[in-house]
Structures are given as C-alpha cells and as structure tokens.
Amino acid sequence: MDFKIDNVKVFNGIFLSNISKIADSCIIKSEKNNLTCIASNPDGTVISYTHLNQKNNFTENEKILNIPDVKKLTKIFTCIDDNNLNLKLDTNNISYNNSNFKFKYHLLEDGIISTPKVNVDKISKLDFNTTFTINKQSLNNIIKASSIALDVSKLYIFTEDNSVFCDFTDNSRHNVDSIALKICDDCQGDKINSPVPINFEIIRIISSQKFNTLNIKFNSKLGVFLFDLEDQECSSKYIVSALIN
C-alpha cells in the first residue's frame, strides 16, 4: 500500500517533531484524509493531540503506523531531499527507495503501544470559565525567567485585576525563591485568585514550535488547561492537568 506525503517539511518538521517532544513512541491514525496522533508525556500530566491535513487512500479511522521511536523516524526523513514522497506501507514496516536514498523502518504490532484514553472533542467542548491569549514574546520571557529558577519545575498561573501572571516557585516546599511575570494584559471570564500549578515542561514544548499566538483555556472545576496552537496545515492541542499545590 502506498503512503503519500505531500509536504515532508510539514509532516516531519512540524507534525512528527511536535509529537516527538511529548512521547518516544506513538500511534498515528488516518481520519477522513487527516493524520492524527494522541500522545502523552511519561507522567501523564500533558496530553497532546496533533492533526495534519493529508490525503491518503486509507479507510476512515484506520490505524496506520505504530511508531516505536519517533525521534529516529524524524532523523530519517531529514536525509531525504524530496518534499513529496510515496512511501510503501507493509504490515510491519514503511520503506522508501529512490536513486539517492532508501530506508526501511519497522513498525510495532498493534497493542504494544497504547493511546491515552481521552476524548479530545469532549475536552475541547468543555465549559472553560477563563480564557486568555499569549504571544511568542511572552513565552520567550517565561523561558528566560526559568533560567533563574533552575530548581523549580512548577509554574503557577494566576490573575491580578484583568491581567494574567505566572510564578516560578513551589508552594509545597519551604524557602523556595519566587519569580513572577505578567504574560497577558487581558483575560476573559473568571479570575484565577488562587494560583494554579502546572508542569513547566509544557512551556518548553510549545516554545520550540512556530506560532504567533497561543490560546489558553482553563476549567477550574476539573483543573484542566487547554493550550491550543492553530495552523492551516498542522495544529496541536495540549491538555494539561493542574498539579497538586
């Protein structure tokens, strides 16, 4: 069976690259000419849903790739000069062969890798009572501040008046320094009066991606954040669970 890739730069440089920042292995599925992947970080506090517009001759909701090592696959694709590919998909491998380069990458059998049990559509339709948007510069400022708070892995999000702040600290430990900075001048909905901690790793993951604005939504009842990066070809959503304070 042929597995067509219209744009290797997008498929590898964005789609696979985004997945590789979350998980070492993954399952990619086809859904109505789209490729999708749900993955999670090792402790399950961050779940990603990555979506790519890609036409192929696969049946709806068919599982197509059980990838054992995402980073290794991304490195293989960087060796290919062509931007439009027709790969061969067999039961246990994908392969490519032209006059300049060829490879065979073996896949895992079904059932070895598991997909996080989360309904992304249901999460997206939740009643988020606080929403705000931050830009790339604000995210870069958070990364700069993290270089000072090297011993802190938590990021506390809270509001003051109508602005959104983040604070590097750890309220579960004694004598921990605190560095807070404003990340948004305007938020909609309810205030976050009690700072909500999240894993700082989500900021590192998103900061390495290309985007103009990042939409963030918070459901205080469930303690769930939705980080939404929209793009015409490839988009990513990150479901982030609040940590114990």
C-alpha positions in Angstrom: 0.0 0.0 0.0 1.2 3.5 -0.8 1.6 6.1 1.9 1.7 9.5 0.4 3.3 12.5 2.0 2.5 15.8 0.2 4.9 18.0 2.2 7.8 16.4 4.1 8.8 19.7 5.7 5.4 20.0 7.4 4.9 16.2 8.1 8.4 15.8 9.6 9.3 19.3 10.7 6.0 20.1 12.4 3.7 17.0 12.8 6.3 14.4 13.8 8.5 16.9 15.5 5.7 18.1 17.8 4.8 14.5 18.7 8.5 13.7 19.5 8.6 16.4 22.1 5.9 14.6 24.1 6.5 10.9 23.6 9.1 8.5 22.4 6.6 6.2 20.7 3.2 6.8 19.3 0.2 5.7 17.1 -0.7 7.7 14.1 -4.2 7.2 12.7 -6.0 8.4 9.5 -9.3 10.2 9.8 -11.0 11.4 6.6 -7.8 12.4 4.8 -6.2 13.7 8.0 -3.4 12.2 10.1 -3.9 12.5 13.9 -2.0 11.4 16.9 -2.8 11.5 20.6 0.3 11.1 22.9 1.3 11.9 26.5 4.4 12.7 28.5 5.7 10.0 30.9 3.7 11.1 34.0 0.5 11.8 32.0 0.2 15.4 33.1 0.4 16.6 29.4 -1.6 15.0 26.6 -1.2 16.3 23.0 -3.5 16.0 20.0 -1.7 16.7 16.8 -3.6 17.0 13.5 -2.3 17.2 9.9 -4.2 17.7 6.7 -3.0 14.8 4.5 -5.0 13.0 1.7 -4.4 9.2 1.5 -6.2 6.1 0.4 -6.9 4.8 3.8 -10.2 3.8 5.3 -11.7 6.1 8.0 -10.2 5.7 11.5 -7.8 3.1 10.3 -4.7 2.7 12.4 -1.7 3.0 10.1 1.5 3.5 12.0 2.7 2.1 15.3 5.9 4.0 15.7 8.4 2.7 18.2 10.9 5.6 18.1 9.5 9.0 16.8 12.9 10.8 17.0 14.6 8.2 15.0 12.0 8.5 12.2 12.3 12.3 12.1 16.1 11.9 11.7 15.5 9.5 8.7 13.2 12.0 7.0 15.9 14.7 7.3 18.1 12.6 5.0 15.5 12.8 2.1 15.8 15.7 -0.3 12.4 15.3 -1.9 9.5 17.1 -0.4 6.7 14.9 -1.9 7.0 11.2 -1.2 5.3 7.9 -1.9 6.3 5.5 0.8 5.5 1.8 0.8 3.4 0.6 3.8 3.6 -3.1 4.7 2.2 -4.9 7.7 5.3 -4.3 9.8 7.3 -1.5 8.1 7.4 1.6 5.9 10.0 1.9 3.2 11.3 4.3 0.6 13.6 3.9 -2.3 14.9 6.3 -4.9 18.2 6.7 -6.8 19.7 8.7 -3.9 18.4 7.3 -0.7 16.4 4.3 0.6 15.3 3.1 4.0 13.1 0.5 5.8 11.6 1.4 9.2 10.0 -1.4 11.1 6.7 -0.8 13.0 5.4 -2.4 16.1 2.4 -4.7 16.1 -1.0 -3.5 17.3 -1.5 -3.5 21.0 2.1 -2.8 22.1 1.7 1.0 22.1 -1.4 2.4 23.8 -3.1 5.7 23.1 -4.1 7.9 26.1 -7.8 7.3 26.8 -9.0 10.8 26.3 -11.8 12.3 24.2 -10.2 15.4 22.7 -13.5 16.6 21.2 -15.2 16.3 24.6 -12.3 18.2 26.2 -12.5 20.9 23.6 -16.2 21.4 24.2 -15.8 21.8 28.0 -17.1 25.0 29.6 -13.8 26.8 30.1 -14.5 29.7 32.6 -11.2 31.5 32.0 -9.5 32.2 28.6 -6.6 34.3 27.5 -4.0 34.5 24.8 -0.2 35.0 24.9 2.2 35.7 22.1 5.6 34.3 21.3 7.5 37.0 23.1 5.6 36.3 26.3 6.5 32.7 26.1 10.2 33.6 25.4 10.1 35.7 28.6 8.9 32.7 30.6 11.8 30.7 29.2 14.3 33.4 30.2 12.9 33.5 33.7 13.2 29.8 34.0 16.9 30.0 33.6 17.0 31.8 37.0 14.7 29.4 38.8 16.6 26.3 37.9 15.4 24.2 40.9 11.7 24.8 40.2 9.6 22.6 37.8 6.3 24.1 38.6 4.7 27.2 37.0 1.8 28.8 38.9 -0.8 30.7 36.8 -3.0 33.4 38.4 -4.7 36.7 37.7 -4.5 40.2 39.2 -7.2 42.6 38.1 -7.6 41.6 34.5 -4.0 40.5 33.8 -2.5 37.0 33.8 0.7 36.2 35.6 2.9 33.2 36.0 5.1 32.5 39.0 8.1 30.1 39.2 8.0 28.6 42.7 6.9 25.6 44.7 4.4 26.1 47.4 4.9 22.6 48.6 8.4 23.3 49.7 9.9 25.7 52.2 12.3 28.6 51.4 11.9 28.4 47.6 12.5 31.6 45.7 9.8 33.1 43.6 9.9 34.9 40.2 6.6 36.2 38.8 5.9 38.0 35.5 2.9 39.2 33.5 2.1 37.2 30.4 -1.2 38.7 29.3 -2.9 42.1 29.8 -6.4 40.9 29.2 -8.3 37.7 30.1 -11.9 36.8 29.7 -14.1 35.0 32.2 -13.5 34.2 35.9 -10.4 35.3 37.8 -7.8 32.8 39.0 -7.4 34.1 42.5 -5.7 31.0 43.8 -2.5 30.3 41.8 -2.8 27.0 39.8 0.4 25.0 39.3 1.2 23.2 36.1 4.3 21.3 34.9 6.7 23.8 33.4 7.6 21.2 30.7 4.6 22.3 28.6 6.2 25.7 28.1 9.4 24.2 26.9 7.5 22.0 24.4 5.5 24.9 23.0 8.3 27.4 22.9 10.2 25.3 20.4 7.2 25.5 17.9 6.3 28.1 15.3 3.3 30.2 16.2 2.0 33.7 16.5 -0.5 33.4 19.4 -1.2 30.7 21.9 -4.8 30.3 23.1 -5.1 29.1 26.7 -8.4 28.0 28.4 -8.9 26.9 31.9 -11.7 24.8 33.5 -11.5 25.4 37.2 -13.9 22.6 38.1 -11.7 19.9 36.6 -8.4 21.7 37.0 -7.7 21.3 33.3 -5.9 23.7 30.9 -6.2 23.6 27.1 -3.3 25.0 25.2 -4.3 25.5 21.6 -2.0 26.1 18.6 -3.9 26.5 15.4 -2.3 26.3 11.9 -3.8 25.8 8.4 -1.9 22.6 7.8 -0.9 21.2 11.2 -2.4 22.1 14.6 -1.7 20.9 18.1 -3.8 20.9 21.3 -2.3 20.2 24.7 -4.4 19.1 27.6 -2.6 20.0 30.8 -3.7 18.8 34.2 -3.1 21.1 37.2 -0.6 19.7 39.7 -1.1 19.3 43.5 -0.3 22.6 45.1 
